[in-house]
Amino acid sequence: MPYGLSEDDIGQVWLSIALHTTPGVPKHLRPSVSLVTAAAEMDVLAMDYAAFSSVQREAVVHAHPRGGGFKECVIVRR
């Protein structure tokens, strides 16, 4: 298995990515799927933003900087 992941781990990663934009579905699946959805909603839509202190948010951004053009890369213009 790549990176020591089991078939089940790989399936959970796939589900997490595939369903993170499907409202209502991830909360009925394994916690890992819901976690990816919650992270994307917080990061892109600022959902539950106020539930975290500025210190917590700054620590996450410091540990995982976005880099230039993040917003433009996420928003697809047609």
C-alpha positions in Angstrom: 0.0 0.0 0.0 1.2 3.5 -0.7 2.6 5.4 2.3 1.5 2.5 4.5 -2.2 3.2 4.1 -4.7 0.3 4.1 -7.4 0.0 1.4 -9.8 1.2 4.0 -7.7 4.3 4.7 -7.5 5.1 1.0 -11.3 4.6 0.7 -11.9 7.1 3.6 -9.6 9.7 2.0 -11.5 9.2 -1.3 -14.9 9.6 0.4 -13.7 12.6 2.4 -12.6 14.4 -0.8 -15.5 13.3 -2.9 -18.2 14.2 -0.5 -16.9 17.3 1.3 -19.1 19.6 -0.8 -22.2 17.4 -0.5 -24.4 19.1 2.2 -25.9 16.7 4.8 -24.1 13.5 3.7 -20.7 13.6 5.5 -22.2 13.9 9.0 -23.7 10.4 8.5 -20.3 8.8 7.6 -17.1 8.2 9.5 -15.7 11.1 11.5 -12.8 11.5 9.1 -15.3 12.4 6.3 -17.1 14.9 8.5 -13.8 16.4 9.6 -12.7 17.2 6.1 -16.1 18.8 5.4 -15.9 20.9 8.6 -12.3 22.0 7.7 -13.3 23.0 4.2 -16.3 24.9 5.5 -14.3 26.8 8.0 -11.4 27.5 5.7 -13.4 28.6 2.6 -16.8 29.7 4.0 -15.7 30.8 7.5 -18.4 28.6 9.1 -18.0 28.3 12.9 -15.2 31.0 12.6 -16.3 32.6 15.9 -16.0 29.2 17.8 -12.2 29.5 17.7 -10.1 32.2 19.3 -7.8 34.4 17.3 -4.9 32.7 18.9 -6.2 29.3 17.7 -6.8 30.6 14.2 -3.4 32.2 14.0 -1.7 29.0 15.2 -3.4 27.0 12.4 -2.5 29.6 9.7 1.1 29.7 11.0 1.3 25.9 10.9 -0.4 25.7 7.5 0.1 28.9 5.4 -2.0 29.2 2.3 0.4 30.9 0.0 -0.4 33.5 -2.6 -3.5 33.4 -4.6 -5.4 30.9 -2.4 -8.8 32.6 -2.8 -8.4 32.9 -6.5 -7.4 29.2 -6.8 -10.5 28.1 -4.9 -13.0 30.3 -6.6 -13.7 29.0 -10.1 -15.0 31.6 -12.5 -17.0 30.5 -15.5 
